Amino acid sequence: MGRYRLRPVTTQGFWFTMADNQEKDLQKFLKNVDEITTLIQEMNSDDPVVQEKAILKTEKRLLLTEEDQEEDGCRTTLNKTMISPPQAPAKNADEINSEAFLASVEKDAKERAKRRRENRVLADALKEKGNEAFVRGNYETAILCYSEGLEKLKDMKVLYTNRAQAYIKLGDYQKAVVDCDWALKCDEKCTKAYFHMGKAHLALKNYSVSRECFQKILEINPQLQTQVKGYLNQVDLREKADLQEKEAHELLDSGKNTAITTKNLLETLSKPDQNPLFYAGGIEILTEMMKDCTERTLFRTHNGFSIISGNEVIRRCFSTAGKDTVEETVCVSVLRLWQAVCSGNEENQRLLVTRPDSGRLLPSLLALGVLTIQEQCLALLLQLAQRESGRNLIISHLDLTRLLGALVSFLEFSDKKANSAMGLLTDLALEEGFQVWFQANLPDVLPALTGVLKRDPKVTNPSALSQCIAIMGNLSAEAAARRQMSASEEFGDACLGLMAQCEEDADLFRDILYMLLGLLMNLCLQSPFVSEVWAMEVSRRCMSLLNSQDGGILTRAAGVLSRTLSSSLKIVEEALRAGVVKKMIKFLRAGGQTASRYAVKTLAICTNSYHEAREEVIRLDKKFLVLMTLLSSEDEVLVGNAALCLGNCMEVPQVASTLLKTDIVQVLLKLAGGDAQKTAVQLNAGIALGKLCTAEPRFAAQLRELHGMEILNSTVKHIKDS
């Protein structure tokens, strides 16, 4: 009898499945244990950055665990219809241990997160306390505060960069570099860390590393290009100075006579309480020695600036108000020496200008009233201002209010000294740093500038005076400066007074008048004006200047007029009586884009307000040939104002019909539905088209044929949306 063999395929398959699941669970558990062990090791790491990252990973892991638990909880409540639900399998010891372990980690992570929040509050408070100490110059206290803050929160990058800055102030550059490294571990794109690291390496004479730090800033943030350029220039200058000093010391060690003489002369000049002429003579000999870069560098490396500036006798000569011949000789000799040692030596320039006493001394000497001293001081400043680095030194370290006052005082001179002083002021005024300073300090310097405008052009160097007014005009292009200038009644009256004097001989004072009109154009951008009376007087004088034969004067006078007319109907009335429409039509016929801009704007203002102006335009511009030509211009300002002026003229009866044989509807419709950047073009063209069709119904028929209403509606919607 045959024996049946059992084939428990299903059962065997079932147990295979159970075994697979258990194996997966075991592998998952072991993986969890490995990951958690790694996290614990990282949380106990000596590296604060690794430690903090581990904490963040743990918090993220726990958050995911909580979400999984919530999902599992939902699933266990779904099936409530089972009669005999299976009993939950008993948990083995490994499962209990892993859950307890995870619960412990979770509790620890929550406690760490709580402590971290508390520590951040404490660290922020210590940072503020350190910042206050830093501002007071108490760098040691600042370092203590930042260090305490880092004990609370080891990955707070701002504490590292702030402490690095304090270390730099104390000359502890290596510690500053270390702190910057830590800051970069917290944030690899921390530009502040690269900045302080670059400064520290510069001080340590690690020039290539310093460059790399500053260039890294540019890689991270290209918008900091201007600042980075300045930092890199500093590195170049310091490296160049370092090389010069090495060469100078080699020369000194070689025993070259001039090098030894420079050293000996400085030792002689360091003797105290000698006769002033003793110092003057020694300084003159020393000046003659400064023939090359090596000698100038030796002067610096042997403390030449400190020896000269710190000498009490020399200091008294500088500080005495009414100088006698001897004191004047000493001052002149020192100024000539400074010119000699600073020639082509940017490091010497930096040391001279950044000395604490230079900020007030040089502007004071420039304004002293002793001609020889003023000349030498101006020569020194002109030498410093030849390069951008020198101009920035002057702007950053000298008393600019005193300096500006001293420079404009040179207008007293009729020779080239006045031009040189204004040339220096022009170079400085072009620098962004000067413009920022000017806006912030304009109330202090406005009296000096007003004094310039009050000068009599008959006894002032006309070239220098026009240059000075040009500087004011350029500076008034900035709204903040213009606002303050316009608000000064005295400044405005001074402009009018100088304008009146220049009109007496417009040919002789042409350049002064031209620059003054430029200044007035900018001032008239500010609304409201100082007074209607002032604006009226400016307009009258500009109307008078429209009779000039000088194209530049004519254009600028028209420009000022185009900005004053809109402030008052009285001014418009007076201008109309003076024949402004005829003059503007003449301008437009002559061509010239800038003059045409001012002329058509003036016509638009006049025709917008007065019927008489419209009639005169119609009379002078037969069939609107001039205005029609302007409508085809590529200059949107010209087109917009021409359309406005044309629309105003359409209000005169019977005028619209004179355009029936032209393509005016197509021209205006194209402008109204076009894509001009200035919406005034579309708006004014649409208004002119509406007035044209209202005045002459036949134009309305043309508009309908061209589907003009749809185009206009679309344009109006576009303008509203924009």
Disulfide bonds with the S-S distance in Angstrom:
none
